[in-house]
Amino acid sequence: MQRIKTFKTLSRAVSAAAFLSVQALICIGTVYWAVAETLGLSAMAALVLGGVFAAPSAFVLFTVVRMAFDAETDPANQ
């Protein structure tokens, strides 16, 4: 099955990916902030915690972008 890749479908995919990515980053950032403040972490410990959060965050963002692209270019959704 051939994906539909027009300007319209790709712009919709970018819009959906941007919206969902912002929502995911807000949720991840809120959890990061809550953990850092609850534990009273110093600046260096907060940076280490940020590094721990970076890999799962990148995976979530990649998954969101891929899902948005797949959904918006699927011929069944047109």
URCOR-V528148 format. One record per residue. RES is the residue in one letter. PSI is psi in whole degrees, -180 to 180 (none if undefined). Layout:
res:psi
RES:PSI
RES:PSI
This chain:
res:psi
M:128
Q:132
R:146
I:113
K:83
T:172
F:-39
K:-48
T:-38
L:-37
S:-35
R:-40
A:-42
V:-43
S:-45
A:-42
A:-41
A:-45
F:-49
L:-34
S:-41
V:-42
Q:-43
A:-42
L:-35
I:-45
C:-46
I:-42
G:-37
T:-42
V:-43
Y:-49
W:-45
A:-43
V:-46
A:-42
E:-37
T:-40
L:-10
G:47
L:147
S:176
A:-44
M:-42
A:-36
A:-37
L:-40
V:-43
L:-39
G:-39
G:-37
V:-37
F:-18
A:-46
A:-49
P:-34
S:-44
A:-39
F:-43
V:-44
L:-41
F:-43
T:-42
V:-45
V:-43
R:-42
M:-41
A:-43
F:-46
D:-42
A:-42
E:-23
T:2
D:127
P:-28
A:-22
N:0
Q:none
